[in-house]
Amino acid sequence: MTKVNFKNLEVIDFRIESFSVFSENVIIDLSGDGVRSFFNGIEFILKYTDKKKFLKKLSLLHIDKWKKEYMPNGKTVCDGVNWSIEFVYNDDTVKEISGYSEYPKNFNKFLTIVGLEKI
């Protein structure tokens, strides 16, 4: 499990890519009073722009119970999907969760909160 503390969180850096098909990056900036979000470098508006509401939605996902890594067990995957989430804190500590064609149960809810379509 990965210990994620939302209190001192400044940036969420989410990347997802499928080899030669797509590559997407969402950066959520929580360093100010509100929530600023960027999709592949272009600023966009999330559904939750209030910082407290956004963090509450994230906390309901119980990300702190997610494993550090999600990988296929004994499966051969060709041209799968790589993804990673970096949680950057105000003391420059970074916590990362990543996977390859495997995901936490509520991963699609996370995608919705950060403004992406479900897998």
C-alpha positions in Angstrom: 0.0 0.0 0.0 1.0 3.6 -0.6 0.6 6.1 2.1 -1.0 9.2 0.5 -1.4 12.3 2.7 -3.7 14.8 1.1 -3.0 17.5 3.6 0.4 18.5 2.3 -0.2 17.5 -1.3 0.8 20.1 -3.9 0.8 18.3 -7.3 -0.7 15.2 -8.8 1.1 14.2 -12.0 -0.8 11.4 -13.9 0.5 9.8 -17.1 -1.1 7.1 -19.2 0.1 5.8 -22.5 -0.4 2.9 -24.9 2.5 2.2 -27.2 2.1 4.0 -30.4 -1.6 4.7 -29.8 -2.0 7.5 -27.3 -0.1 9.4 -24.5 -1.9 11.6 -22.0 -0.6 13.6 -19.1 -2.8 15.4 -16.5 -1.2 17.7 -13.9 -3.3 18.9 -11.0 -1.7 21.9 -9.2 -3.0 22.2 -5.6 -0.3 24.6 -4.4 -2.6 27.6 -4.3 -6.1 28.1 -2.9 -7.9 26.4 -5.7 -7.3 23.6 -8.2 -5.5 24.2 -11.5 -5.4 21.4 -14.1 -3.4 20.8 -17.3 -4.0 18.2 -20.0 -0.9 17.7 -22.1 0.3 21.1 -21.1 -3.0 23.0 -21.8 -4.9 24.3 -18.9 -8.5 23.1 -18.5 -11.3 23.3 -15.9 -12.1 20.3 -13.7 -15.5 19.6 -12.4 -14.1 20.1 -8.9 -12.3 23.5 -8.7 -12.7 23.9 -5.0 -9.6 22.4 -3.4 -11.4 20.9 -0.3 -14.1 19.3 -2.5 -11.5 17.9 -4.9 -9.4 16.4 -2.1 -12.5 15.0 -0.4 -13.5 13.2 -3.7 -9.9 11.8 -3.9 -10.0 10.7 -0.3 -13.2 8.7 -0.9 -11.2 6.5 -3.3 -9.0 5.3 -0.5 -5.9 5.7 -2.6 -3.8 5.0 0.5 -5.0 1.4 0.2 -3.9 1.1 -3.4 -0.8 -1.1 -4.1 2.4 0.7 -5.1 2.4 -1.3 -8.4 -0.1 -3.1 -10.6 1.4 -5.6 -13.0 -0.1 -8.6 -14.8 0.6 -11.9 -13.0 1.7 -14.5 -15.4 0.0 -12.9 -18.3 1.7 -11.9 -21.5 0.6 -8.4 -22.6 1.6 -6.9 -25.9 1.0 -3.3 -26.5 -0.5 -2.7 -23.1 -1.2 0.5 -21.2 1.4 2.0 -18.9 0.2 4.5 -16.3 1.7 6.3 -13.2 0.5 8.8 -10.6 3.0 10.9 -8.8 1.9 12.7 -5.6 4.3 15.6 -4.9 4.2 17.2 -1.4 5.2 20.6 -0.2 8.5 19.2 1.2 9.3 17.7 -2.3 8.6 14.2 -1.2 7.2 12.1 -4.1 5.0 9.0 -3.8 4.3 7.0 -6.9 1.7 4.4 -7.9 2.1 2.8 -11.3 0.9 -0.1 -13.4 0.9 -1.9 -16.7 -2.4 -3.0 -18.0 -3.7 -3.7 -14.5 -5.5 -1.2 -12.3 -7.0 -0.6 -8.8 -10.7 -1.5 -8.6 -11.9 2.2 -8.5 -9.3 3.5 -11.1 -12.1 4.7 -13.4 -13.4 6.9 -10.6 -10.0 8.4 -10.3 -9.9 9.1 -14.1 -13.3 10.8 -13.9 -12.1 13.0 -11.0 -9.0 14.2 -12.9 -11.1 14.8 -16.0 -10.3 11.8 -18.2 -12.5 9.2 -19.8 -12.9 5.7 -18.3 -10.8 2.8 -19.5 
